[in-house]
Amino acid sequence: MSPAVEGLAPAKLNLFLHVVGRRPDGYHCLQTAFRMLDWGDWIQVRLRDDGRILRTSELVGVAAEEDLVVRAARHLQQFSGTRWGAEITVTKSLPLGGGVGGGSSDAATTLLLLNRLWHLGVDRQTLQGQALTLGADVPFFIFGRSAFAEGVGERLTPLPGLAPSWYVVVWPGVSVPTAQIFADRELTRNSVPIKIADFSAHGARNDLEPVARRLFPEVDAALKWLDSFGSARMTGSGACLFAAFASEELARKVVAQCPAPWRAWCAKSLEVHPLWACAED
């Protein structure tokens, strides 16, 4: 049996998300605070000696050639010049189009696992730079700590001192296309930039939330429901909503009351990526 390594691709939350401008190339300038959760997808990569990159699991609606994990593996293979290949198996838990970073986290975990499996020794900063070619959120998961992010999300500053917290994450059963939200004419694109010192996880907002609530009634309904238990907001471009709770017991009580067909999860904040040691600083 060929050697294999595996690990968690953790979900992320945007504790706030402000759109502070738009670049000439059409990309939006953002400010956000990223935090990881101890809940996510599971990735296994197994060594191949023939140089082939294969996805062994199915993902409905996503062809293997378009999957970020395959693209990530091939990009790292080309960048490093390695002769090795890999078989990649993804066990999904995170909803597609949920705003919790599933595809980006899967790609980052694939890069980290292959960095170890292929014995590449690529340092964290270099790996972050390569990750940016795959998507704006991917570098955060390589960065591997709670972060204040700017630009398109690639300029990352550690955000220490966040109190451990239990979260309820609710998925209202819809997939929200990020491009549709950012293209909407009613999106606020001129929020005043803030400084890290001004950041408050409990007083911030998500500029994408009003657009998602208008376009997707399920998001609006689920947000109203979760907000009846605590201060709720949307993560990323949606569709998932979240609220923080003081204890696991309180969070699980809310999860137990989630109406069908919505789904809810209880998850704890995660301050360091589980695969942190797969890249050297």
N, C-alpha and C positions, 0 to 999 in steps of 0.2 A: 504494500500500500504506500502510495506517495505521501510525503509529508504534507500536513495541512495546519492552518492556523485559523482561528475564528474569534469573533468578538461582537460587541454591541455597537449598533449605529444609533446613538441616542437622539431622541426628539429634542427640538429646541422651542423656546418661547421667545417672542419679541415682547419684552416688558413694556416697551413703548415703541412707536414707529412714526417718525415725522418725515414728511417729504419737504425738503428745504429748497428745492430748485430742480432745474432740468438742464442737462448738458446739450450742446449743439448736435451731438450724435443721437439724441433722443433718450438716452439713459437718464433715469431720475437720480438726483442727489438725495441721500437719505441720512438720517440719524436714527439709531436704534440701540437697544440694549438686548443682547443675546444671553439666554440662560439655558443650560441643558437639563434634561430630565433623565431619571434612571429607568426609562421606558423607551423602547424603540424596536427597530428591526434587528435581525441577527444575520451576520455575514460569515460565511466560511469560504476560504480560498485554499485550493489544493494544487500542489506543484505539478506542472507538466514539463517534460523535457523536450517537447517538440515545438515549443514557441507559440502554440495556439492559445487563444483566449476564448473560453467557452462559458456561457451562462447555462447552468444545469437546472435552473428553476424557471417556472413560467410566471409572467406578470401580465395579467389581462390588459390588452390595449397597448402594450409597450413591446415592440419588437426588440430582439436581442441587440441588434446593431444600433438601436437608438437609446438603449438603456445606459444610464450614466455610469453604472458599475463597469460595464464593458468598455465604454469610452475612457473611463479613468484608468483602467488596467492597460489599455493599448497606449494611452498617452504616456504613462510612466514607463512602459516597456520601450517606447521609442526614445524618450528622453534619456533613459539610463543606458540604452544599448544592450540590455541583457538578452541572453539567448533563451531564458526561461519563459514558460507560459503558465497558465493557471485555469482551473475550473472554479467558477464562482457560483455559490448557492446563496440565494437571498430568501430568508424567511420573513415575510412581511407582517408587521403589526400596525404600522403607521398608515393612516388613510391617505390615498392619493388626492392631491389638491387640497390638503388640509392645512397648509401653512405651518406645519411643524417640522419642515426641513427633511422629509423622508428621503427624497432622491439625492439631495445634497449630502446628507449624513451618510447614506449608503456609499456614495462615491468617495467620501473622505475616509471612511472605515476601510474601504477597498484599498486605497492608496497606502494607508498606515499598515495594514496587514501585509500587503505585497512588499513594502519597504523592509519588513522583517523577514518574510518568507524568501525573498530573493536576495537577502543580505546586501542591500544597496547602500545603506548608511546615509541616505539623503537627509540633510538636517531640516529642522522644522520650518525655518524661514524659506528655504528653497522649495520645500514641498508645498508651502502656502502659495508661493508664486505660481507653481505649476497648477495648483488646484483652481486658481482664479480663471484659468482658461476653460474650466468646466462649468462655472456658474458662480455668481457673486457670493452665495452663502457657503460654498464649499470650504474656503479658507478658514472660516470661523471654527469649523469642526477640527481642522488640523491644529489651529491655535489652541483649542482644547480647554479653554477656561471662560468663565463669564466675561463678557466683553462689551465695551462701548464701541459701536461701529459707525463709521462715516464713509462718505464717498458713495459708491454703489453697494457698500457693505464690506469693502475689503480693507479699510483702514481701521485696525483693531487696537484698542487700548484695554489692558486688564481692568476689570471692574470688581475689585475686592470688597469684602465687608458686607456682602448681601447675606441677610439672615437665612439660615436653612428654612425651607418651607415645603408644605405639602400642597399639591395642586390638584384640582379637578379639571380635566380636559374633556370637552364635549364636542363630538362630531355630529352635526345635524343631518348627515346622510347625503350631502351633496359635495361635488368637486368644484372648486372655484378656480377658473383659469387666471393665473397671475396677470398675463398680458391684457386680458379684458378689463381688469380692475385699473391697471395703470393707464390704459388708453381712454378711460372714461372722461368725458369733458368736465364733469362736476368734481373731479378729484382736486383736493387742495394741494397746491404745489409750491406754496410760499410760506410755509411755517418758519418762524424765526428760529435760527439755530440756537441750541443751548450748549452749556458747558457741562462736563462730567460732574462738577461740583453742584450743579443745579438739578441733577437727575434725581427723580423720586419714582420708585417703582410703583407707588400707590397713587400718584397724582398725575400720571402721564396718560397719553391717549394714542390711538392708532389712527392716522389720517386716512387709511384705506377702509376703515370700518364703515363709515356712512355709505360709501359706494357699494360695498358688498351687501350691506343690509337692504339697500334699495333694490339691487339686482337679484338678490337671492332671499326670498321671504323666509326660508328655513333658517338662515343665519340669524335673521332678526328675531324670530320666535325663540330660538334656542338661547340667544343672548339675553332676552328678557327673562326667560326661565332661570338661567344660571344666576343672573343678577339679583334674583329674589333671595339668594342664599349668601351672597357676598359680592364685592366689587368685581364685576366681570368685564372682560374685553376680548377682542379678537387678536389672534396671533398671525403675523405675516399678512398675506392677502386673503386669509381665510381658507377653508371654512371653519376651522376649529376655534372654539372659545375656551377661555380658562379663567379660573379664580383661585386665589390663594387661601389656604386655611391653616389654622394654628396647630392642628394635629391630624394624624392619619385617621383617627376615629371620626372626626368631623367630616373629613373629605370622603371617607367611605360611606357615610350616611347619605351624603348628597348623591354619590354615584348610584346607590341603591334605589334612589327615587327617579332616576333618569327615565323619561317616558320613551317608549318605542315609537318609531324605529330609530331614534337617535341612539348613539353609543357614548358611554362615558368611561373614563379611566381615572384612577388615582395614581399619582406619581410624585416622587420626591425630587427636590432640586439636586443637581449633580454639579459639583464645582470643578472637577477635573475629569477630562475624558478618560474612559476606562483603558484606552490604548495609548495613553500619553507617552509611555516608554518606547513606542514604536518609532519615534523620531527624536533625534537629539537636538537640544537647543544650541 
